[in-house]
Amino acid sequence: MMLDRRSILKTALAAGAASVWDAPIRFAFANVPGDRRFVVVILRGALDGLAAVPPHGDPDYQSVRGKLALDTTGTNALHDLDGQFGLHPSLLNMKGMWDAKELIVFHNIASPYRDRSHFDGQAMLESGGESHALGDGWLNRALKPMGLADGDGALAIAASPPLMLEGSAKVSSWLPAVMPEPDLAFLKRVSALYAKDPVLRASLAQAIDTEAKADAAMDDKPKTAQQMAQRVGAYGDLTPLFAGAGRLLARDDGPRVAVLDASGWDTHVNEGAGDGQLARRLRTLDAGLDAMKSALGPAWKKTAVVMATEFGRTVAPNGGGGTDHGTAGAAFLFGGAVAGGKVEAEWVGLKPSVLKDGRDQPPRTDLRAVFKGVLADHMGMARRDLDNTVFPDSGGVAAMGPLFAA
Amino acid sequence: MSLEAAVAVHRFGLGARPGEIGSVGPKPRAWLMGQLDSGADQPQPLDGGPAFLPGGTLVSQLLAYRRERQMERKEANPPDPVKMFFKVLGQQFLREMAARMALGFTTQKPFAEQLVWFWSNHFTVSATNPAAITLVAAFEREAIRPNIAGTFEDMLLASTRHPAMQLYLDNAQNIGPDSLAGLIAHKGLNENLGRELMELHTLGVDGGYTQADVIALAKILTGWSLDKDGGTTGFHYYPARHEPGDIVLRGKTYSGGEEAGIQALKDLAHDPATARHIAGKFAVHFIADDPPAESVARLEASFNRTGGNLRALAETAVNDPAAWKPGPGKMRSPMEYTTAALRIVGWPQGGDRDKQVKSVMAATKMMGEFPMLAPSPKGWPDVSEAWSGPDALLNRIEWAKELGNRIPPNVDAVAVADEGMGPLLGADTRAAMKSAATPGDAVALLLSSPEFQRR
């Protein structure tokens, strides 16, 4: 009988057997701020903030949004939050977090980027630059002060880390395998060939270790590489990625910081309202977030997740039933550690006269204030590091708070 | 087979095809430089279909599509033109990239091809920008390939003036605020190309320029855009969009018009900071992640002395003793890795070539790289640590095993390794291959081995 690598690992782990594949615990927590988890979900493609967080109490909402306006009653009704704002009907699990006071919603929020290019917008969001994008990511720069720069503390759910985690501090990366795996004996033989190549040897050992930790997330593994490729990925089903991340983060010896990507928000055409293209994508996201929460288990109580996009979209629909690139939009902070149940927004209405360039949501809150608030209050970072290293020249942007229970 | 021949093939080339190391002859340096005499090859369609289109034609198609879409938008119930268009474009892009991959698998001029890849990455245009999808392949064919043994100035001009670069770095929308077009349409500057030209393409981030210089160069490049009629090149200069008046860039006054931009690019191409920046990147690519200072200095001196002659630059690298040090070299990038694997097994050997290449492309992407699809204008990273991450490495080994499974049972895998690696094949790897159960397993071990992962 031919066992695949993961079955063998599972058996070995279950029996508590010590083998070369049962790697020793390599995570040291001396410098880690307690056992808190910090996750960033990057929504690439520019999420329509007015669809995700409809300001249904605004007197102009229905008229400016036209056929993109969401119903407040009926089968596809939005979830009301506070009479003024709501959540898209697809975001059922997020509504559950709101009810549990684990969700803060931000509106009219944006990075310092003021143009409308996806690439530049993402580069600004991820690098944390003040006036232009930097070569490395703000979260990477935060790893050293957090004591997480040894490669095991931060994880990208990607083949190679996105810009937000790129830089001089070491990070790890993981994706569900999309190929039938070679057998254990083969990996052993390859590992023996790496005896004199410390870099490859360490990397392979860590890969096997990470795979083992992710093992439990693999139960519903698709049969073929093609099935997997169709099913999973930033543009496809998010649940395997988010559940895998949650399981890794849940472990005592797992990473403390993770970055995930979810794409598919660039809704220029046929966006839809309560049902349609964006509604389906939001449902996928909502399911992924719930899977991550479940996988985190008790660690959820120690977790903060920030979910942000590179910029918002135009307030009014365009001629194709969609929205074009805008400026400010919505962002989210949630997790068991968050003191939630509130909307943070400097709301000025939706009249053309208050919109940026007469078309976009005006940027009234700097996203970096949220990131700084989480890094300061949840991950215990010093203001000096935040203002100078993590977000250079950002002294004028105060960390937002309180976002967590004291 | 000499060690130097093997190093030439693996470090400067793309890995050995069957018989390649033996064919290098007694003068590996001359073998390498001889490849540049007739320039780089052009990729040919794998499917035997129509030839690849020139940039000008592609621009006219793109603009015609945009006009069509505007019309459709005005109608009540438009189809989903974006999806349809990009589906077609995606296919065209894949078709060109498959041809480019296959050229790497088979080319007899692997050093020329390595140089194409290097310069293409230096002047990154990426299909991550949907507008540029149509044009990135044409960019490499038209701006990079003809210039790898020419001058840096020519390549810089060809790159900057190519419609792909104009689109990718947004200069097509860069309009002088005080120009006629700017005043009428209330449009303004887009600094993207101006910044990246200095930061990435020429001077380097510490090369001595300020935000004011970025704005100045952006102003100088106003009016450079796509040819609304397509034309032969797809590039056109529109005087009505050009910012009027004298513009001061790094202390020198440029007095307007298209010629000002050309002169500014020439000045940047010949700046000592550019020589330093290019020398550093070239050394990192061909010598080591952390190259000796004297190697960088030699390249820099060559660039300055020859006015940026790229053949001379390549020759300086080829003649550098540090580049011939055997032993653990740079980690192959995913493109280099899958290419070297397909070369050593002697691809193609029957079957549907198009399908095979596309499958290799998918694997390469999973390992973290894809041609003309870099995540940012900085291009793909060029140091080992970018490619040796745990997930990426496991993907390589898993793919090597998959490739091994395709190896027929009558193949003498050790002979393949001896022929393809020469003296670079380590005793441990050879021994492990000999004791492998099947030739496929043996080849998978070879492709997983450290000496094959590195170049």
Interface residues (C-beta under 8 A of the other chain):
Chain A: D115 S117 F119 D120 A123 S131 H132 G135 A159 S160 P161 P162 L163 S172 S173 W174 L175 A177 V178 M179 P180 E181 P182 F186 L187 R189 V190 A192 L193 Y194 A195 K196 D197 V199 L200 S203 L204 Q206 A207 I208 T210 E211 A229 H268 V269 N270 N318 G319 G320
Chain B: R73 K74 P78 D80 P81 V82 K83 T128 N129 D170 N190 N192 R195 V205 Q211 P328 M331 A362 M366 M367 G368 P375 S376 K378 S384 E385 A386 S388 G389 P390 D391 A392 L393 L394 N395 I397 E398 W399 K401 E402 G426 D428 T429 A432 A436 D441 A444 L445 S448 S449 P450 Q453
